[in-house]
């Protein structure tokens, strides 16, 4: 009996899709469809309460200067480090309503907290401007007037912060002015470290105050109402079909609605929107059939963009 030793095959041409995360080549169609249906929404926007964290953070960091030599440690990123680290440090965060799923950067932050007990540019996300919560939600925050392009306070930042603070006041929690002052001091202290690092010197209670202020599923009634109002404004071209999709999901039995069911209902609600999928597919041209190494993981790439409800 002969035995064959393992050997390397010839490299596949760069143009083939076998073995990639999207072997069917459907991501471009899904992306084009999402852009037509909900132009200002992206697939990672699943925790809309980070819009509140951005509005508060814009006030916390307003006027703070960054060291030009520390381009990856800007004030808004130092604020982001504190928020995500606080959620990681909170012992009951994972058990809170909505848990910690969908919190950007939580995996690397857990590792950094375990190994270094602090967070900085080296231990946080490699590209936080894209994958941190400020990067993910920036487009929507600008659209709603919560921040400007530099993440400074926008015209509606104070309105959302006021709604957030009214919920805190009703619950008997520490109010906004006190917290914003405390958090600003912490960000300033982080920026003055070399390199900038989260070392606020807080006790457990102070960390929990920050975590509970922005846990994804813990928005109060006033905050939820305002976010939902903005997200479901009809006639807003940048939101596109989001108000219709929101209504369909709200009216669906149970928690989950399949993509097929959602598309069918959307087409019945507005035939113009229902035609978007075939139009997007046609615009991309004919697709090449999959090769022998098709990867089922591509399904993750082709999910529609979506937003969680503010209190979820």
N, C-alpha and C positions, 0 to 999 in steps of 0.2 A: 504494500500500500504506500503510495507516495504522499508526502506531506508538503504542503505549500506554505512558505513563510509569508507573513504580511508584507505588503508592498504599498508604496504610494502611487496613487493614480495621477494622471495628468491634471493640472489645475484647470478648473472650469473657467471659461471666458468671463470677464468682468460683467458682461452684459446679461448674463443669465441670472435667474432669480431663485434657482434651487438652493434650499437651505437657508434662505433669508427669512426674516420674521413675516414678510408679506409676499410669499411665493406666488399668490394669485394675482398680484399687482392691483389689488382693489383699494389700497389706501388712498391713492390720488382721487379715485371716484368718491370715496367716503368723505375726503377732505373738501372736495368741490361741492358735494351735496350739502355738507354742514355749513359751508360759507354762504351758500344760497339761502339756506333755511334760517340760520341764526348767525349773522355776520360777526357780532361782537363776543360770541361765546366760543370757548375752546374746550377740548375734551378733558383737560385737567381741572376745569372749574367745577368741582363737585362739593366744595365747602364754602358757600358764599359768605359765611360769617367772617371770612378773612377780609372782606371789604371793610368791615368795622375796625378790624385790627389795623388796616391801612389808614383809615381816617384818623383814628386815635394816634397812630404812629406818626402821621404827618404833623400833628400838633406837638407830639413829644420831641421830634427832631427838628422842628422849625428853627432855622437860623443857626444850627450847629455846623461848624466848619470841619471838614475832613482833611486829614494829612494827605497832600497830593502824592506822597510816596506810597500811600496805602490805598491803592485804587480798588482793592477787593474788600475794603473795610470802611465803606461809606456809612454815614449815620443811619440810613434806612436799613442797611444790612445788620448793623449792630442791634437795632431794635428787633429785627426779625430773629436774630440769634436768641435774644432774651425770651421772646414769645414762645418759640418752639422748644427751647430748653425748659421753660416753665412747665409746658404741657408734659414733657418727658419726666420732669421731677415730681409732678403731681401724682401721688399714689392712687388716687381714685379716678384719674382721667380716662383710663381704658374702660372703666365700668360706667362712666357717665353716659347720659343719653347721646347716642350717635357715636360714642367711642372716639378713637383717634385715627380711624381709617381716613385716608385722603388728606392727612396733614403733610404738606410738602416738607421734605427733609427730615422726617421723624426718625428714619432708620439710621442715618449717619449721626444724628444728634444723640440717639440712645448709645451708640458706640462711643462717641466722644465723651458723654457724661460718665460712662463706665470707666473709660481708660484715662481721661484727663480731668474730669470734674469741671470742665469749662468748655467753651465753644469759641472758635475763631475761624479765620478764613481758611486755614489749613485743614481743619477738622470738619468744616461744614461742607455743603454741596460744592462740587467743582465749578458749576456754572449757576450760581444762585440768581443771577439777573434773569435767567430763563426759567429755572425750575424751582426757585424759592417762591413763597406765596406772593411777594411783591411783584415778581416777574410774571407769574401766572395770571394774576387778577388785575394787572396794571391797565390793560385795555378797557376792562369794564369799569374800573375805578375812575379812569379819565372820562369815559362816556357819561357816568353818573355825576360828574363834577366833584368827586371826592378828593382827587389829587390832580395836579398838573403833570406834565410829562417828566418833570424832575422829582415827582412824588412829594412836592410841597402841598400844603392844604389847598383844596379847590373850594369853589363857592358853596358846595353842599356838605362839606366835611363837618361843619359845626352842627348842621341839622341832624346828621346821623349820630354824632357824638352825644348830642342832647337827648335823643331817643334812648340811646344806650345808657346814659346817666340816669334818666328817669326810671328805668327798670331797676337800676342799682339802688336808687333812693327808696323805691317802693319795697325792695327786699331787705332794706336796712343794711346795705353793704357800704364799704368805703366809697366816697363819691369821687367824681372825675378829677377835680382840681388837685386833690391830695395825691391821687394815683399818678396823674400826669407829671406832677412835680417829682415824685419818687422815681418814676421810670426815666425821666429826662436826666436826673442825676446819675442813674445807673448807666445810661448810654454814654454820657460824658466821661464817666469813669472808665468805661470799656475803651473808648477812643483814645484815652490818655495812656493806656497800657502800651507796652512795646514788646511784641506786636499787639494790636487791639484784641482784647479778650473779654469774655463775660466773667467779671469778678465783682459783682455788686455788693458782696458782703451781706446778703440777705439771710434771714432765718427761713425756716420752712413755711411759715405763714405768709411771708412776703412773696415767695415763689408761688404759693397756691393762689394768692390774690390775682397775680398776673395770669396764671393758667385758667382759672375759673372765669376771668373776664372775657376770654376768647375761645373757650372750648367750643368746637364746631356745633354741637347740638344743644347748647345751653343759652341761646338767644332769648331775651325777654320779649314780652308782648309788643311793646312799642318798637323795638328794633326789628322784630319779625315783620310787623305791619309795614314799616317804611321800606324795608328791602323788598318785600313782596310787591308793594306798590310800584316801585321802580322796575322790577323785573317783569311785570305783567302789563306795562303801559302799552296799549294798542296804538298802532299807527307810528310807532317808533321804528324807523327803518333799520337802525343798527341792531335792534333786537329781533327783527324779522318775525318768524313764526313762533318765537318762544312763548308768547301769551297763549296761543292756541295749543301748543304742546303741553304747557302747564295745566290748562283746563282739562285736556284729555287724560293726563296722568292723575290729576286730582279725582276725576270721575271714574277711574278704572277700579274694578274690584281687586282687593288685595294690594300688595306693595309693588309688584312687578308687572310690567307690560312689555311683551316681546316687541322686537323691532318691527316684525311683520304686522302685528296688530296695531302698533302705533302708526305705521305708515298708512294702513288701510283706513284707520279712523281719521287721520289727517287729510287724506284724499277726499273722504266723504265730507269733512268739514269745509275744505277749501280745495276744489279740484285743481286750482292753479298750483298750490303747494304740492299736491300729490304728483304732479307731472315733473317735479324737480329731479327726482331720482333718475328716470330714463334720460332726461335732458343732460344731467351731469355725466352719465355713462356715455352718451353719444358724443359729448364734447371731448372726452378723453380719447376717443377713437377705439379701434378694435384692440382687445387685450390678447396677449399671447397665452396659450394654454399652459397650465402648470407642468413642471418637469417631474421626474420620478421621485425627487426628494422633497415634495410638498410638505410644509410644516404647518400643523394645525394651530400653532400659536398665533398665526396671522389673524385669527378671530379677534384677538385683543386689540389689534391695530385698527379694526374696522367697526368698532362700536361707535354709535352716534355720540356727538358731544352732548353733555348734559350737565345740569346744575341740580344740586340737592335743594330741597326746600329749606328756607332759612333756619328753621328750628330742628332740622333733621341732622 
